[in-house]
Amino acid sequence: MSLLILFSFGCKKGEQNANAAPDTTISIEAINLVGENRLNSTVRLTWFGTDIDGYVDYYEIKVNDSEWFKTNLQDSIFLFDIEPGEDSTDIEFLVRAVDDEGLGDPSPAFLSVPLKNSPPQASFEEETLPPDSTNLVITFRYQVSDPDGNETVKQAFIKANNGDWTEIDLNKRLVSLIAEDTKVTGSTTASFYYGNEEEPTGTINDFNNGGGNIIQLKVVDIANTESVVDSTLVIKVKEQTSDLLVVGGHNAGISKQYADLVSAAYGVADYADFAGNSGLNQPRFWNPSFQLMALSYDKVFFHTNEATFSNPLTGADGTLLDFASPVIQTLVDNDRKVLVSTSFATGTDLTAIKSVLSIDSLSPAKGQAFFTNDSFAVAQKPGYLDLQPSSFLLATDPIYEALDAEVLYTAQLTPSGPWYGPRTIAITRKNQQDNVSLVLFTIEYHTLDKLKSNQEQVLSKVINEEFNW
């Protein structure tokens, strides 16, 4: 039996007289509790001593069969251990005063402390859970506590639906679940990942890929007492149906235009609408949630604009590309192919994305560059068709490309005011194997729709040819 003194205070004083043994008293002489009325393992006790012919110098405390230990304190909060596997126990607590001549109370004060283990508690952090549906991945964080001390919790378990309980690491509170085969539907095995780890640690069964899932959580303490089970609401997990993922950062109308373009150029694709529901559909955790999802695909088409969103969990503000850029880099590093269509607000800080997207800089000039609907985006690589906007585009976003980029399109721009700058509006970048792994348009691709056939063919060229390796 061991104990921990959590908080205490005390004093010692007295007047010296001829020596006689001191006397010791515990302020509570007895605790007569049974069943559910027994104390938990954290108990506050108070004692004092008197000496008629001297003064009390210190006290000695003994718990069960342990050794006596010295203290100058007169009250303390004790955290008593209940033996593993035991639901309750009785603690024998003894204290004796020792006077200024080292003489101890020959009849120490005694108290039997009845203890009962308190059940631990476990809960999902609701704000970390995805909304009612998600692509491929469920990520969550959970909390654990125990009235007897959090260190008394020894195990945590999760399960999906009617599956088996599977132990998870108590020290790793961020967990992601994704089907081992993301293209199957129905009850299957899912891998679980901790934090931002790139390799799974284990698996759970009865994960409903393509359907609704209720994830459950419980913990067990050293007395083998289980917590009440906490459960999520039903979370629908969308299965993978294609090797192309289209991530949307536009409103429903514009996203429909991209869906039609992709359907005409490529056919079936999977879609994730991160701008929907006022941005609440975006991942709470871009890494690992979005990263695990995106790495399941061979190709990712990310279309967005300069709009700023707040992360639903952290409250951090930024564009969707600001949040996604580390994952885009991971995708490219892992031989995935990424197409990005975006635009930039005037004075945009590109720090978070410029190296990832092979951008050197924007024009420092004041004024704007117009792209009129009688001008062209001129292809700079063989096999690509010219493009043209159907509307007059204000404040277009040509870039100075980075050294590792190749110019794909330049635009016939009209300067307004004192504007000067580059004409590049699209680039490609190759990997070390000389394969195109990144294509970037800095004018939103859906606006280049005057020559509809050309627009579809160029998208097909990128996805079906450049990314066909």
Secondary structure, DSSP 8 states (H G I E B T S, - for coil): --EEEEEEE----B---S----EEEESS------GGGSB-SEEEEEEEEE-TTSBEEEEEEEETTS--EEE--SEEEEEE---TT-SEEEEEEEEEEEETTS-B-SS-EEEEEEEE----EEEE-GGGS--SEEESEEEEEEEEE-TT-GGGEEEEEEEETTS--EEE-TT--EEEEEESSTT--EEEEEEEEETT-SS--EEEEEEEETSEE-EEEEEEETT--B---EE---EEEE----SEEEEE-S-HHHHHHHHHHHHHHT---EEEESSTGGGTTS-S-IIIIIHHHHTT-SEEEEE--S--EE-TTT--EE-HHHHHHHHHHHHHHTT-EEEEE----TT---TTTTTTTTEEE----SSEEEB-TTS-EEE-STT---B--SS-B-S---BEE-TTEEEEEEE--EEETT-----EEEEEEE-TTS-EEEEEESS-GGG--SSHHHHHHHHHIIIIIIT--
